[in-house]
Amino acid sequence: MAFKAKPFIKWAGGKTQLIKNIEEALPGNFPHIDKLTFIEPFVGGGAVLFWILQQYKNVTKAVINDINPDLTTAYKTIKEKPFELVKLLHFIQKEYLPLSEAKRKDYYLNRRDRFNTKSLDSVENSALFIFLNRTCFNGLYRVNSKGLFNVPFGRHANPKICDEETLFADSALLQNVEILTGDFEETLKYASNNSFFYFDPPYKPLNETSNFNSYAKENFNDHEQVRLGNFCKKINSLGHSFILSNSDVRGNNPDNDFFDDLYGQFNIKRVMAARIVNANAERRGKLTELLITNHSNQLF
């Protein structure tokens, strides 16, 4: 039985819920572009990547990037060493699940410290990356200014630490994917004549309590948002098409035109999305987000 590829980790701001909106925002001739290269400079959990690669067989090459080295190492390990990774995850799962909650917490904190040594081989680093994601509080990934993972223990009754079906399905799809670790602008070097970019950067916070973009020790602040906006203008001038997601700051403050000014030359659409990463539970729920495109019905 073939299992469908999907994100192997929970990632704040994951795009599974927006797939339909993203599909509607694609250029009308997207399925018909021959030998299309898909480029995702902020891959995160990879929901759009795995969907694109399964839905559109004309995408013959993909390039993904993230500034978080633990995340990109996990992608590379799943691509290159899935059997070794699954074996270690099974071992961790068998050790962890029978423990009492107190002993689970000790186990978690011990593995978190080991993960933060930054001295592990790729398989162990990726296994602990996935283990911590499945057992930490709220499935968050957050690091401090030194780049150390600092999310507390989470009380999950029966976490699925080793989802081997997903890992093998993802590995199969990643065989034709170039995996980069670095700045988003570096991805332009990999663009061909038939390239399409999807940008899902750390969202601009709507307020202080929703300020969660600590995926890496480098902070993605307003200066970075403007740099990304200028990069989109550059790839537009080079003839490439793109879709970009971000928060709708105007929805929280009608006078905040940050994105409307930055992307004013492009098409800005507001779509409904659920947000759960907020320190105040009452502020979680349906909000508008932005889908910004530089095309209408045709890609080129």
Secondary structure, 3 states (H helix, E strand, C coil): CCCCCCCCCCCCCCCHHHHHHHHHHCCCCHHHCCCEEEEECCCCCCHHHHHHHHHCCCEEEEEEEECCHHHHHHHHHHHHCHHHHHHHHHHHHHHHCCCCHHHHHHHHHHHHHHHCCCCCCHHHHHHHHHHHHHHEHHHCCCECCCCCECCCECCCCCCCCCCHHHHHHHHHHHHHEEEEECCHHHHHHHCCCCEEEEECCCCCCCCHHHCCCCCCCCCCCHHHHHHHHHHHHHHHHCCCEEEEEEECHHHHCCCCCHHHHHCCCCEEEEEEEEECCCCCHHHCEEEEEEEEECCCCCCC
